[in-house]
Amino acid sequence: MPLTKLYVPAALLLLVLSCPLWHVGQSLPMMGKGPMTDSCVSHARTLLENITDALAQKDLFSAIDCPMQSVELNMATDTPSVCAPKGSTCTGTTKAEFDQKSCLENIGEDLLYYYTFLAAQPKGLLGLTVQLRTLMENCFPWSLSTDLASKQAPTDSPSTYDERLRLCKELKGFHVRTITINRVLGYMNSGEHTK
Ligand SMILES: *[C@@H]1O[C@H](CO)[C@@H](O)[C@H](O)[C@H]1NC(C)=O
């Protein structure tokens, strides 16, 4: 597990977030109107709002100053670079192609990672988990493996300090990744990538 994680200093994170990945209007490959419907864009938008709300739930993080904590990103996927549009130079080299299939696969893996994580978290996060599942079922159905739901149940006991700390950092990572996912889905939905 630690191999798939990276603690990202705030300054680096700022760089990642402000990197001009999503300037529209640059030349992009022809590939037909993408698979992302308006409702997928809307589900992803709601998910982002729900994560923001969850991060503001102080009782989930008692004795932890969550805004001051570092972000723990899921490093098992490569979503920001795989999903960068053709012609962008954000990853250091100029991206030669936009590979829609790999991009969607990476997003699906992200969603599954966070779904598995959230399913074992306190009940206060149940609504968020349901919203994540809604996005997966409607827009990334192949990312849901069938035996997943039965394996884990939310806890209702107060968690330990370390568990709350991990929850805070993972949720912050989920927030960052969901911002990226929202941009990617909006971009695919706009048809901008067909120009
Ligand atoms: C998720 O966010 C939407 C839009 O802000 C809100 O209507 C809904 O109640 C939220 N759901 C949860 C579980 O927080």
PDBQT file of the ligand as one rigid body, heavy atoms in Angstrom, charges set to zero:
ROOT
HETATM    1  C1  LIG A 201     -24.611  15.733  -2.483  1.00  0.00    +0.000 C 
HETATM    2  O1  LIG A 201     -24.639  17.020  -3.042  1.00  0.00    +0.000 OA
HETATM    3  C2  LIG A 201     -25.891  17.368  -3.608  1.00  0.00    +0.000 C 
HETATM    4  C3  LIG A 201     -25.713  18.712  -4.297  1.00  0.00    +0.000 C 
HETATM    5  O2  LIG A 201     -25.078  19.647  -3.467  1.00  0.00    +0.000 OA
HETATM    6  C4  LIG A 201     -26.932  17.403  -2.504  1.00  0.00    +0.000 C 
HETATM    7  O3  LIG A 201     -28.188  17.705  -3.064  1.00  0.00    +0.000 OA
HETATM    8  C5  LIG A 201     -26.978  16.033  -1.850  1.00  0.00    +0.000 C 
HETATM    9  O4  LIG A 201     -27.876  16.066  -0.766  1.00  0.00    +0.000 OA
HETATM   10  C6  LIG A 201     -25.605  15.640  -1.362  1.00  0.00    +0.000 C 
HETATM   11  N1  LIG A 201     -25.635  14.300  -0.847  1.00  0.00    +0.000 N 
HETATM   12  C7  LIG A 201     -24.948  13.976   0.227  1.00  0.00    +0.000 C 
HETATM   13  C8  LIG A 201     -25.069  12.576   0.642  1.00  0.00    +0.000 C 
HETATM   14  O5  LIG A 201     -24.254  14.780   0.838  1.00  0.00    +0.000 OA
ENDROOT
TORSDOF 0
